């Protein structure tokens, strides 16, 4: 039985007492893995994450299988796993067709995927920023009419591999336009992991200065340069209470070569627990789940916390 050691709590001023983790492993994590897992394994993964205490689990994507073959079984997955009461299971939808498929299966939360830069919008959505936002408008409107929650990702919010530094005004413009469409939550993506704490603070201050409530903002950091936890702490100090993370550090971005794995949920939990910030997620159960998933993928988890705790359990 895995047991993690307790080293006490040292609180810091200016941090929230509780946050919500948006667990993105089943979608953003698995979509970038070479292995295509059986639907039964994916269903067990989602169920394990909910059993560990997650209340927000991004489950799958309705992007065309040609582009993301790892998630081609979206309908099967949604019909297979057993949902837990009180847990939200958003799915990514790229367009109105994707929304219709989601609605037919009783989905109550969706996500759309926007970009702060023209280069990434072209590569990821085959459209300009303006064209992509126009495509999302009827999707968001219909989803809100149906009473769905709508999360919007703003990719390349801190840097772009083709354009370099992304002007903060550009991020604010896309975020304001998505808010005007009716999205209920904005997740700011450091898609290639180049952000640093100062930039995170500057972006968040610019957004709140543009009347976008901090309560509606989430952060989604990749750990390419080892900055994800530092960036998360900077965001928490600015009042962010929704943090995206991926069990075992799964994932990246198939459309940006320099994007490495997401912030590992276990590494985030280790930091939060030491700060006395509640999440409701059981670290032991999550580590066990990530070790199990690593076995299914045939490779070790890149999470340092998973490595440390799983190693102690086998000594």
Secondary structure, DSSP 8 states (H G I E B T S, - for coil): ------------TT--SB-EEEE-IIIIIGGG-SS---HHHHHHHHHHHHHTT-SBB--EE-S-TTT-GGGTTHHHHHHHS---TT-B--EE--SHHHHHHHHHTT--EEEEEEESSHHHHHHHHSS-HHHHHHHHHHHHHHHHHTT-EEEEEEETSS-BTTTBS--HHHHHHHHHHHHHHT-SEEEEEETTS---HHHHHHHHHHHHHTT--GGGEEEEEB-TTS-HHHHHHHHHHTT--EEEEBGGG----TT-TT---B-BHHHHHHHHHHHT-B----HHHHHHHHHHHHHHHTS----HHHHHHHHHHH-
